[in-house]
Amino acid sequence: MTYQHTQHGRIHYLLAPFGAGAIVGSVLLLDRGEPYPAVAVGLVGLLMLVAALSFARLSVREEGDRLAVRFGPIGLARTSVRYGAIRSFRRGRSSLVDGLGIHWLPGRGWIWNLSGFDCVELEVEGRGRLRIGTDDPDGLVRHLEERVGGT
């Protein structure tokens, strides 16, 4: 079975307009003869637009001998896990403490999450715990059962 699933988020609906607004604001600051604040505001706007394009969706798919996880559409943030390195997996739930995005928390491991609380938790050899947020946890678990075996 080949697996591919993309979850679409909503945070980019907030980030993109603020980013665009900041860029417009930087142009207005330039027109008023204030180049330093204009550059700072413009950079913040650009960063917000890049973040909006980076975290609009989260794709999880099979890529040969590995499971690939990628935020996108521009795909600056990505990781993959060899199926052979997965020691165990299970359907799980994240919490508000875990938050959104990509980060590591002591005792909780890595999380890659776009929205919601459903996830699949992997124990990966040499990497520890990795939780992948998804709105298709049952489908991802079924795929892993076929590729890794039941755990």
WOBELQUI-V489193 format. One record per residue. N is the residue number from 0. SS is DSSP state (h for helix, s for strand, l for the rest). PHI is phi in radians with two decimals (NA if undefined). PSI is psi as a letter, one per 30 degrees, with the letter a starting at -180 (NA if undefined). Layout:
N & SS & PHI & PSI
N & SS & PHI & PSI
//
This chain:
0 & l & NA & k
1 & l & -1.66 & k
2 & l & -2.01 & k
3 & s & -2.67 & k
4 & s & -2.55 & k
5 & s & -2.14 & k
6 & s & -1.78 & k
7 & s & -1.75 & k
8 & l & -1.69 & a
9 & l & -2.23 & f
10 & h & -1.08 & f
11 & h & -1.16 & f
12 & h & -1.16 & f
13 & h & -1.56 & e
14 & h & -1.17 & e
15 & h & -1.08 & e
16 & h & -1.12 & e
17 & h & -1.16 & e
18 & h & -1.10 & e
19 & h & -1.12 & e
20 & h & -1.10 & e
21 & h & -1.14 & e
22 & h & -1.18 & e
23 & h & -1.07 & e
24 & h & -1.07 & e
25 & h & -1.18 & e
26 & h & -1.13 & e
27 & h & -1.12 & e
28 & h & -1.12 & e
29 & h & -1.09 & e
30 & h & -1.08 & f
31 & l & -1.51 & g
32 & l & 1.41 & g
33 & l & -2.05 & i
34 & h & -1.20 & e
35 & h & -1.16 & e
36 & h & -1.10 & e
37 & h & -1.09 & e
38 & h & -1.15 & e
39 & h & -1.09 & e
40 & h & -1.16 & e
41 & h & -1.11 & e
42 & h & -1.15 & e
43 & h & -1.07 & e
44 & h & -1.08 & e
45 & h & -1.12 & e
46 & h & -1.08 & e
47 & h & -1.16 & e
48 & h & -1.17 & e
49 & h & -1.11 & e
50 & h & -1.10 & e
51 & h & -1.07 & e
52 & h & -1.31 & f
53 & h & -1.40 & e
54 & l & -2.10 & h
55 & l & -1.43 & f
56 & s & -2.68 & l
57 & s & -2.25 & j
58 & s & -1.89 & k
59 & s & -2.18 & k
60 & s & -2.67 & l
61 & s & -1.36 & k
62 & s & -2.30 & i
63 & l & 1.19 & c
64 & l & -1.61 & g
65 & s & -2.52 & l
66 & s & -1.80 & k
67 & s & -1.83 & k
68 & s & -2.18 & k
69 & s & -2.54 & k
70 & s & -1.44 & l
71 & s & -2.88 & a
72 & l & -1.51 & f
73 & l & -1.43 & f
74 & l & 1.20 & h
75 & l & -1.22 & e
76 & l & -1.88 & j
77 & s & -2.67 & l
78 & s & -2.63 & l
79 & s & -2.61 & l
80 & s & -2.34 & k
81 & s & -1.17 & k
82 & h & -1.01 & e
83 & h & -1.16 & f
84 & h & -1.58 & f
85 & s & -1.40 & j
86 & s & -1.53 & e
87 & s & -2.79 & l
88 & s & -2.72 & l
89 & s & -2.84 & l
90 & s & -1.22 & k
91 & s & -2.50 & a
92 & s & -2.35 & k
93 & l & -1.59 & l
94 & l & -2.29 & l
95 & l & -1.05 & e
96 & l & -1.06 & e
97 & l & -1.22 & e
98 & l & 1.21 & a
99 & l & -2.03 & l
100 & s & 1.66 & a
101 & s & -2.15 & k
102 & s & -2.92 & l
103 & s & -2.02 & k
104 & s & -2.17 & k
105 & l & -0.99 & k
106 & l & 1.36 & f
107 & l & -2.06 & f
108 & s & 1.42 & a
109 & s & -1.49 & k
110 & s & -2.33 & k
111 & s & -2.11 & j
112 & s & -2.47 & k
113 & l & -1.81 & e
114 & l & -2.89 & l
115 & l & 1.37 & a
116 & l & -2.07 & f
117 & s & -1.23 & k
118 & s & -2.71 & l
119 & s & -2.07 & k
120 & s & -1.74 & k
121 & s & -1.97 & k
122 & s & -1.83 & j
123 & s & -1.99 & k
124 & l & -1.00 & k
125 & l & 1.39 & f
126 & l & -2.18 & f
127 & s & 1.43 & b
128 & s & -1.50 & k
129 & s & -2.33 & k
130 & s & -1.91 & k
131 & s & -1.94 & j
132 & s & -1.23 & k
133 & l & -2.76 & l
134 & l & -1.68 & g
135 & l & -2.32 & h
136 & h & -1.11 & e
137 & h & -1.15 & e
138 & h & -1.14 & e
139 & h & -1.19 & e
140 & h & -1.10 & e
141 & h & -1.04 & e
142 & h & -1.07 & e
143 & h & -1.13 & e
144 & h & -1.05 & e
145 & h & -1.27 & e
146 & h & -1.52 & e
147 & l & -1.82 & e
148 & l & 1.84 & l
149 & l & -1.17 & k
150 & l & -2.26 & NA
//
